[in-house]
Amino acid sequence: MNYPLYKADCLHFNGEIPCIPHKQHGVHCADCRHYTQSQGRILIVKLGAIGDVIRTTPLLSRLRKEFPGYELWWITQSPDVLPTSLHKILACDALSLEIIRSTTFSLVINLDKAPEACAIASSVQADNKWGFILQNGKPAPVNTTAIHKFSTGIFDDISQQNTKSYLTEIFEICGWEFKGEEYELPIRHTITIKKKANTLVGLNTGCGARWTSRLWDIEQWITLTKKLIDTNYEIILLGGPQEDERNKEIAQRTGAEYNGYVPMHKFIEVVDQCDIIVTGVTMALHIAIGLKKQIVVMNNIFNKHEFELYGRGEIIEPSVECTCYYKSVCVNPNYRCMEYLPVDSIFNSIQRRSQSLQNQ
């Protein structure tokens, strides 16, 4: 409902704090040339993990094209990595759930098969729903275009045979073709790293606690770091609290730069200063993709086809078969496949990425 004092159906109207046009230009609703009537609201449900949230952001540009004039809302466990262009970013907590359950949406898109995400999608009032909901206490596809993505999540053999990228799959859920839409990230630009060499390489040395089967041995990182420094690359070590001791040791033994772990927005800025990122399949990978960096990806337990690098990276895998598909820890009794990912393979890939930078 609109009152003479304000226009609640404007895309800029917040109802809680002054809108951006008022803050920037001092205008009031009655005579505001920025008034844009909202055509409805769309809610995206993608709770986590952080990397999965980031790699879902290419949907935003298509949503703006297909649904002009609609408010875009997102509920997530990782609000810090979402772009401020969204009309509303909600942290997944009890208060946010009260807000969305008291709001009617034109469309709900849930791309998260976790039961809690499916429960949110099921409980929200919406004219249409795409993706996954909760049926009889279990996740289920709500539309036929979500069946393929659902199947790759419950059958390993179908997942291993899949040749579609994650982005192709989530665009298909929405009935669209992926056309190279890029990631969207919030960047503050508050720090600058003074480079001592032409190329700054960020080495993201960890893999998180959940998927330790992806971990590359510290001695391999040290060998790679020394070889890069000897070839006149500048190195900065990246990671979070779990990688802190590892990075301190690598720095002490190689002379590479390590400034400790930092909050998320600072981590994004540090990655943005790098020219090339070397990483496993981690949050840092998707931040680097979003920042359009040259990337070397170490992969062993995931389907390499799911990753969209936009022509700016390479995926390097062990020379022996990895039998621990989507296993959090290595269960192969004979060898760890990451032992068969040679330092020279990573180094040579970095050299090729460096050449790509020079050719830009």
N, C-alpha and C positions, 0 to 999 in steps of 0.2 A: 504494500500500500504506500502511495506517495502522499505527502503533505506539502503545503505551499512552501514550507521552509527548506525541504530537501527532497531529492529524488532517489528513493531507495532502489530503483531499478537501473541505476547507472552502473556501468562496469567499474567505474572508479570509486563508487561509494563503499565505505567500509563499515560505517555504523558504530565504530568503536573509537577510531582516531580520525583526524582530518585526512581527507583524500589528497593524493599527490597534486592535482591541479590547484587545490586550495593552498597547499603549502608553497607551491612554486609561484603562483600568480595571484593569490589572495581572493580568488573568485568564489562566489556562492552559487548554489544550484540554480537559482532563478534566472541568472544571466550568464551561465557558463557555456562557452562555446566548445568545451571539451566533453559535454554530455554525450554519452554513447549508451543507448539502451541495451541492457543485457538480454540476450536471446534465450538464456538458460544456463544451467550449471552442469559441468562434467567432472566426475570424481575418478581419479586414478588411485588404485590401491596397489602399492608395491612397497612392502614393508622392509625387506632386506634380502640379502646382505648388501653392504654399501656398494660394492661393484655392480651388483645386479640393478640397484636403483639408478646408478649413473648410466648404465647402458640401456636403460629404458627411456631416457630423456629424448632420443631422436623422434619419439612419437609426438612431442609437443608441437614441432613445426607443422606436422601434417594435421594435427588437430586444429590448429589455428586456421589452416587452409580449408579444411572440410567443415569446420564449425565456426565461422567468423561471428564475432560478437558474443561468444559463450565464455562464461567464467570457467577457468581451469583450476581445479582443486586437486591436492595430492595429500594422501595420508601415508606416513612412512615412519620407520624407526631411525632414519638417517636424514633429518631435515637439513643438516648443514651442507649437503652436497647438491641440493636442488637450486635451480636458477630463480632469481627474484622476480622474473617475468611472470611466474605463476601468480594467480590472484589470491590464492590461499594455500599455505603450506602448514600441514597439521602433523605434529608429533603424535605417534600412536600411543595415546594414554586415555585414561577414563574420561577426562574432560573433553578431549577431541571427539571421542566416540559419541558423547552426548550431543555435540554440535552436529555431526553428520547424520545422526539418527533423528534429529529434529529438523532436518533440511530435506527438501525434495529435489532430486537431480533429474536432468534429462537423460543422462547416461552414466553408468558406472562401468569402468574398465578395470577388472582385476586380473593382473598378470602374474600373480603369486599363488602357487598351489599349496602353500602352508595353510593348515586348517584354520588358524586365526584370521588370516587374510580372507579366506573363503567365507568365514562366518561374518566378517564385516560386510562383504559384498552381498551376502544373502539378506542381511538385516536392514540395509539401507533402502529407502524408498526411491525408486527410479523408474522412468518410463521404459528404459532399455538397459540390458546388462550384457557385457561381453567378457569372455574369459572364463573364470572359474568361480563357482559358488560352493556352498556346503549342502550336500544332500544326504540325509540319514546319517549325519555325523561325519561324513567323509567328503573330501574334495571331489568335484565333478565338473566337466566342461558344461557351460551354459549355452553355448552356441556351437554349431557344427564346425565352424572354422577353428575352434579351439581344440578339436579332437587330436590333431597331429601333435601339437605341443604337449598335450596331456599324455599321449602315448609314449613319447620319448622320455617322460619322467617316471613311468612305471614299468617299462620293459627295457632292459639293458641292450638286448639285441637290436631292437628298433632304434635306440639311441645311437648305437655304434654304427649303424647303417645310414644314419641321417646325414645328408649333405647340405642342409639348410642352415644358414647362420641364425643366431638368436634373434637378430633384428628382422630377418625375413619371416621368422615364425611369429613374432609378436605383431608385425604389420599384417600378416595373414589373418590373425585372430580378429583384427579390426576390419577385415575385408579389403585390405589395400595391398599394393605392391611396394616393397621397400625400394626407394630410388636414391639411396645414398645420403639420406638426411643425417646430419651430424649430431653428435652429443651436445648438450648444453650444460655448462658449469658456471658456478659463481666464482669470480676472480676479483680480488680486491687491489692487487698491485701495490702492496705496501713494502715489499722488500726487493732488493737488487743484489745479486751475487756478482762481484767483480771477477770476471774470468781472467785466468792467468794463461789460458791456451785458447786456441781457436774453437775447440769442441769440448763441451762439458757433458760428460757421461754420468748419468745417475744410475747407480747400482742398487736395486731394491733386493736386499739379500735374504729376506724371509718369505714365509708363505702362510703365516697365520697358524693358529693352534688346531684348527679343524682338519686341515688336509696336509699333515706332515709327510705324507708319501711324496710330496712335490719338492721336498727340501734338498737343495744342492749343498754338498759338503763345504764347510768353511775353508778347507785347504784349496778347493777349486776356486772359490771366490778370491782367495789371496793370490793364487797363481794368475788368474785373469787380471786382477787389479794391478799387479806388478807389471804384467806385460803391456797393459794399456798405458801406464805411466811411462814406461820405457819407450813407448811409441808416441809420446808427447800429447796424450789425451789428459785432460783434467778430470779428476774423479771426485764425485760426492756420493757418500753412502746414505741410503734411504732406509727407513723402516719405522716401526712403532716400538712400544715398550718391550715386546717379545724379542725384537732384534737388537736391543740396545747393547747387551754384552757382546754379542757377535760382532756388531759394527765397531765397537770400541777396540776389540782385538784386531780386526782387519785394519783399522786405521793405524793402530800402534805398530803393526808389522809391515805396513806398506807405505805409510805417509799420506794415504788418501784423506780427504777432508770428511769429517763427521761432526755435525753440530748438535747431535742429540735428536730425540724425537720431539715433535711439535704438534700443536692442535691441528685439526683437520684443515681449516682455512689456510694456515701457514704451510701445511704439507702440499696443498694444491699449488701454492705460490712457488715453493721450492722446485717442484716438478716443472712448473712453467718456465723456470730459468734454465733448465737443462735442454740440450740439443737432442740427445739420444737417451732413451731409458731402456735398461735391461732388467727384466722382471719375470717372475713366474706369473701364473694366472691368479692375479690378486687384485685388490682394490686399486693399487698403483697402476696396473695395466689399464684399467678403464679411465683413470684420471689422465694418463698419458695420451690415450686415444682422444679423449675430449679436448685436450690441449693441442692436438694435431702434431704430436712429437713423432720423431722416428723411433721405432720400437723394435727390440729383440725380445721375443717371448719364448721362455722355456716351458714346454708343455710335455707332460707324460701321461696323465690319467684322464684327460678330457678329450672329447671329440674336437679335433682341430678345426673342423668346418664351422663350428658354432661361433667363432670369433671373426668379427669384421674389423679389419685393420685399415680400411680405406686406402689401400695401396701404399701405406706409409710404414710397413713393418714386415717382419719375417717371424715365422714360428719354427723353432728348432726343437727337435725331439731326440731322445736317446737312440743309439744305433742298434739296440736290441729291443725286442717287443716288451712292452709294459703290460703285465697281466693283471694289474690292480685297478681296472677301470672304475672310476668314481669311488675308489676306496680311500678312506681317510688316513689309513696307515698301510705301509707296504706289507702284504701277506705272502709275497713270493718267497719260498724257502731257499731258493738258489742264489738270488742276487737282487740288489736294489737297482732298478733301471736307471735312476738318476746318476749312478756311478758311471754309466755308459753315455753320458752327455759330455763330450770332450770340451775342454777349455778352448781349443783351437776352433771348434765349430762356432762358439759364441763370439770369439775374437774376430773371426772372418766375417761373421754377420755384421758386427759393429763396423768393420771396415767398409762393407757395402752400404750400410746406412749412412756412414759419413760421406761417401761418394754421392749418395742421393741428395744429401744436404747441399753439397757443392754444386750440384746440377740444377738446383731449384732456381 
